[in-house]
Amino acid sequence: MNSSTARLGSLDALRGLAALGVVLFHYLPYYDKLFGHAFELPQLLTDTLLFGRYGVHLFFILSGFVIFMTLERTRNAALFGMARGMRLLPALWTGIVLTFISVHLLGPESRAVSFETALLNATLLHEYLGAEHVDGAYWSLVIEATFYAWMALLFYTLRDWSRLRLAFWAWMLVSYAGVIWWKQIPESLEFLVKDLMFVKYAPLFIGGMLIFRIYKYGRPAASDAILLALAVCHGLVTYKLPYSLFVLGCFTVFSLAVAGRLNWLANTPMLWLGRLSYSLYLVHQNIGYGVITWSYNAGLPGWLGVCLALCMALLLASAIHYSIEKPALQRFRAWRSRADASPAPGATAKAID
C-alpha cells in the first residue's frame, strides 16, 4: 500500500472508529438513559462513551472532504446526484426495511413507526414533512442529503473557487450568528437557518472542503486559511465543554490523517470497519435496542445483550455492504465508465477543473 492509498485508507478507518463510537454510545449510556440497564458502568467509562454521540461530527468533516473531491471529477449536477444517490439509497432502503421489521417484532414499541412514515424515510425528505425517523440515527442523513443539494447548486452554478469562497464565507457568518443567537432567530427564518442551512453543522462540511483543497493544491490563500480557522473554532461557540474540545479534536485528528501521520490506521481490521461504517450506522440503533430488550426479557445478563446487539449490527452491516451497497456502486461505476468513454457527438467528456 503506497503512502497516498494509506492516507485515504486512514480516513476510512477514522470513519469506522466514529461509527463504532456512535454505536457504543447508543448501546450503553443512551440505552441506559432511555430504558435502563441492569448493570452500571464505571463513571469514567460512561463519561468517555458520551463523546461517541459526536462521532457524527467527524462524518460531516469527512463528507466535506469527499464531496468536494467528487464534485471536481463529475461533469454535471445530474451525474453528481446519481452518484450520491447510489452511494446512499440502496443501503438506506435496505436498512429501513430491516429496522421497520425488527422494531415491529422485537420492539421497543416506542420506536415503531407507520408504514407510510417508513416510505417517507426512503426519500430523506421525511423530517421536512414532519415525519418521524425509522431509526433515530437518520437525522444526520437528512443533513447529508441537504448538503449534497446545496453543493450541487453552488458548485455547478458558480463553478469558480473565488465565487464559491464568497458563498462559504456567507454561510459561515450565518452559522456563527445562528448559533450565537439561536433562541432569538425569528420564527419566519427558523426553517431556513436551522434546517435548510443547518448552521450547527455547516462549518464542519466547509472545513472538510477546505482541508481537501489544501490536500490537493497545497498552502491555502489567506482568506481560505481564515475561513478554515473559523470552521474549526465554530464548535467552541456551538457546544458546551468538554464536547466543544472533542469536536476541535475531530478536526485535529482528521488533519493528521490527511497529512499522512495516521497511516498506521490503514490496517486490515480498521479498513474493514471503515467499509462497513455506513451500513453499520444505518442498522445499529433501533435493531440493537430490540436485541438488548429481547435479551433482558429472556433473562440474559445485560452485558451479553449488548454484545449480541453489536454482533447483530456488524453481521447485518456486512450483509448490506457486500450484497447491496458494494454491488450497487460497482454497477454504477461501470455504467459511468461506459458513459464517459462514449460522449455525445461534439461533446468532450472531462471532469470539471
PyMOL commands that set and color helices and strands:
alter all, ss='L'
color gray80, all
select helices_A, chain A and resi 3-34+43-72+77-106+109-111+115-121+136-158+161-180+182-184+187-196+202-217+222-238+243-258+263-265+268-283+285-297+302-341
alter helices_A, ss='H'
color red, helices_A
deselect
rebuild
show_as cartoon
